[in-house]
């Protein structure tokens, strides 16, 4: 995948140009209260944004960009996920990072904050700042290699902000004070518990998020301890369900799941080669996934088996967190050899005699894969 490189100047200008664009939309009655705009992640407002040729404000929310792009960290790329600026009338709510940046492998030394800024005349002025104790899941080469997303959401008169151990802060929009802190789990702010993606709010003010408990001795090499879909109502009632209980027909922890050939390309090694397998691991949510909520209250999220990327699932859950349906994305495509890949036997193509449509690295139909660096359900 080709990565786009940003200078810090471009990085800041991009944010504020987009921030200005969403502000214009808000002036016409739209706003942008959460990731993907609304509970269904429609991702659009019915207004025209301003032209991206004028910076309305210039505010740095990540002071560590040059360190993050250093050769030993991003090798020139900015491998960081950021919150969408949340817009409510004249107000903008945004993630700001402080603390200390040490390296990409120890990104947890940073501190994540949520700030409210308001347009006062022609200036975007800070109104309050709230320091959270949220930490991302740990870096590991087999695990996330992009810094995971910290992402708040607006609902009613409140801002819901991620906290450590799978907890959520409920802040008053007016002054940033803590109205409540919700802990869905028995563990008191356990370091092995993580809120793993954007918080979603529905039209009734209920919020939803995914959480995971890792084995911290080897989080991506050992199986996941547990994972949950969490729902908190506007009144503060908490319900949660384990991913293994909201899914149907998924691969089990010890079932064999295919992985790629270990031999050098071209692949497949022979037209009849069978891919190697390994235990799948327990199902869990994808990292950086924001649940979506349909008009009827159905909740949609993305899951995968812990050890393999080719076994991903779209999961539909009833409003009471009982299973509705699960659809596997394994082997549902046919765009491999001789389709989206150069002809067999040519440079970049599959080996001679490979079956049209198969994935060259497994010699089976390609899958919708769930990697670590993805957002949204």
N, C-alpha and C positions, 0 to 999 in steps of 0.2 A: 504494500500500500504506500503510495506516495504521500509524504507528509509536507504540509505547507509550513514554511518558516516565517516567523514574525519577529521584527525588531520590537523593543519595548515601546517605541513611539507608535508604531503601527498598532500594537496591542492595545494601548490606552485609547488611541483615536477610534479604533473599531468599537470599543465598549461605549464610548460617549456618543458616537454617531448613532449607534443602535439605541442607546438610552434616550437620545433626543427623539428618535423615530417613535419609540413607544410612548414618549410623553405627548407627542402630537396626537397619537391615537387616543390617549387617555382624555385629552381635551375634548375629543368628540364622543366620549362616553364609553370607551372600550376598557382600558386598563389591561394589566397582565399580572394576575395574582399568583401564578405558580408555573412550574415547569410545563411546557406544552400548552400554556394558556388556560386550559380548563380541565375538568375531571376526565374528559374523553381524549385529551391531548390533540385537539384539533389543530393547534399551532398556527392560528391565523386570526386576524381581526379584519373587519370589513371597512377599513379605511386605508388611504394611501399614506405611506410614510414619507417623510421629507427626503430630499436628495442628500446623499452622503458626501456632501462637499463643505460642511460647516460644522466645526466642533463647538458645541454649546457649553461644555465644561470639560475640564481635564483633571481627573482625580485618579490617583493610583490606588488600586485595591489589592495588588500583589506586588510588594516591594522586592520580591526574590526572583524576578524573571531572568535576570542575567545569570544568576547562580543556577537556576533550573535549566537554562539552555547551555550551560558549560559542557565541555566535551565529556567529562566523567558522569554527567547526569542526563542531559537531553541530546548531547552531540549536535547542538545547534537548533534542535526542535524544542518546542514548549509542550511537554507531556503532562499537562494539567487540565483537569475538568473544573469549570467554574459555574457558579450559580447564575441563572438568568436574572438580570435586573428585574425586580418585582415592582410594578407600577400601580399606584392607587391615587388617582387625582393628581395633585401636585407633588405627591410623595414618591420616593424611590427607595426601595429596601435592597441592600446588596451585601454580599459576603465580602469581608476584608480580612486579610491575613496579617498576623503579627508573629511575635515569638522569634525563633531562630531557625534558619534553614541550614541544615548540616549536609545532607545529600539526599538523592532520590531514594536510597535504601532506608533512610531514617526520616521520612517525611512527617512522622508523628511529632517531631520536635517543634513544629509550627503550632500556632494558635489560630483558631477560626473564630471570627466575630461577625455579628450581624449589625449593620448600621442603617438608620433611617436618615435620609436626606430629603430636603424639601426645596422646591423652587421658590426663591425669594427674589422677586424682580428677575434679573437675568442671571442670578447665581444659584447654584445647587449647594445648599448649606446643610451641614451635619446637624441633626436634631438630637440624636442619642446613639450610643454604641453599647452593645451587649457582648461580653466575652463568654464564649461557650467552653465547655470541657470536652466537646466531641473530638474523637480521633478516628482516622480512616483505618480500614483494614491494612495489615502490614504488607509492605513490598516483599516480593519474592519472585525470582525469575520465572517459575512456573505459574505464579499468580499475577496480580495486577502490576503492570509496569508503567501505567499512567497514574498520576495522583488521582485517587477517587474523588467523587463530587461531594461537596457539602452543599445542601440545598434546603432552604426554608420554604414556607408557603404562607399565603395570606388567607384568612377565613374570618369573615365578620369583623369584629373589632380587635382581632388578635393576629399575631405573627407566631407561627409554630416553627421552632428551631431545633435541629438535632442536638442531642447531648450524648455524653459518654455512656457506654453500657446499654445501648438501645433505648435510652430515655429521650423524652421530648420536653422542651421548655415551651410554655404558653406565655407569650409576652403581650402586654398591652401596646397597641399601636401608638397610643398617645405619648407615652414616655419611656417605653422599653422596660418597664418594671415587670417582674415575674408574677403572673396571675396564678400559675400552677406549674408543677413539674410532674410528669407522668412516667412511672416506671412499670412497664408491663410484666417484669420478670421478678422472680424471687431473689435473685442475686442482687446485692446492693452495688450497682454501678460496676459490674464485673469487667475487668480489662479484656476478657476474651469475648465479650458481647459487642456487636457492632450494628448500628443502623446503617444500612448499606446503599442507600440511594435517596433521591428526592422524595419529600413528603407530598402526598396528593391530598387535596381537599375536595369534597363533593359539594353540591349545591345546598345541602343541609348543614354544612359546617363540620361534618365528620371527616376525620383524617385517616390516612392509610399509609403504611410503609412496610418494607421488608427488613428483617433482622436476622442475624446469623451469629452462632457461637462457634468459634474456631478452637482447635487444639493448638495452643500457642507454642508448644514445643516444636512443632513443625506444621504450621497452619495449612500449607498447600500440599505437603507430602503425606500427612495423616488425614484420615477422613474427618469431615465436618462433625462437630458434636451435636448440633441441632440447628434448626432454622424455622422462622415463623413469618406469617402474614399477620400484621397487627392492625386493628381498627379501634380508634378512640372517638367516641361521639362528642358532639358539641358540648354536652353536659359533663363530659369527663369519664363516662363509662368505658372500660377497657375490655376488649375481647381479642383473643388471639388463637391461631391454629397452626400446628406444625405443618410444614410443607409436605411431609410424607403422609399426612392425613387429609390434605386437600387435593391430592393428585390421584389419578387412576391410571393403571396400565403402564406406569413408568418402569424403567429398568431398576432392579434392586441393587443394593450396595455391592454384592458379590457376583452379580451377573457379569458375563464377559461383554465388554464393549470394545469395538474395533478402534485401533489407532493407526497412524501412518506407517508405511514401510520404512525400515531403517536402512535399507540399501540405497546406494546413490541412484539418482535418476539417470535415464528416463524411467518413468513408471507407467503402468505396473510392471514388475519384473518380468512377468509372462502374462499372456492374455487370460490365463486361468488362475493367477496367483490369488491367494486368500490373505487378507490383511491380518496382522497380529492383533491380539486382544489383551486387555488387562481388566481387573475389577473396576466396575463403573464408579463406585463410591455412592454415597447417599445423595438424594436429591436436595437441592437448595436453591435459593433465588440467585439470579445473575447479579453481579456487582454493578452498581449504578443504575438499577432498574427502578423506575417510578411506576407504581401500579396505576392502572386506568380504571375508571368507573363508568359503566354504561348508564343510559337513561333509566333503566329498570333496576339499577342498584347492583347489577352483576359486576364483580371485581375481576380484572384481568391482570395477570402478571406473567413474568418469564422465569422459567426454572431450568436447571441443568443438573446432570450428575456431577459430583464434585471433581472427579479426576479427569473427565473427558469433555471436550468441547463439541463433539459431533452428536451428542445426545441432549438436545434442548427441547423445551416444551412451552407451548402456550397454555396457560392454566386459567380456567374460568371458575369463579367461586361465587356462591350465593351470598346475599347480604348478611346472612347469619354465619358465614364462614364455613359452610358445608360445601363439599365438592359439587361442581356442576358438570364440567367436562375437562378433559386434558387431551391436547393434540400434540403428538410427537412431531418434531421437525427432522427426524432422522430419515435419510434416504428418500426425501420427497422431491428432489430436483433431478434434472437430467441434462445439465448444461456443462458437462465436463468434456471429455475427449472428443475432438472433432466438432465441437459446438462453440464454446467460448474459448477454446484452446486451439492453437495452430494444429494443422493436420498431423496425424500420426506419422512418426518418423522424420519430421522436420524440426528445426531448432525451436525449442520451447514447447514442442508437442509431446503427446503421449508416445509410448513405445509402439512399434509396428504391431498391428493386429489387435490393439486394444479395442474394447467394445465402445461404440459411440455413446457418449453421454455420461460415462462413469467418471468418478473422481480418480485421477491418476494415482493419488497417494494411498487409496484404499481398495481400488478396483471394484467399488460398489457405487450405487447411486449417491450423488452428493447430498449433504445435509445442510439445513439451516443451523449454523453454528453459533453458540453463545460464548463469546469471548469475555474478557474482563473489562475492556475499555468501551463499553456501550451504555447508552442511556435510553430509558423509555420502555414501555411495555409494548 
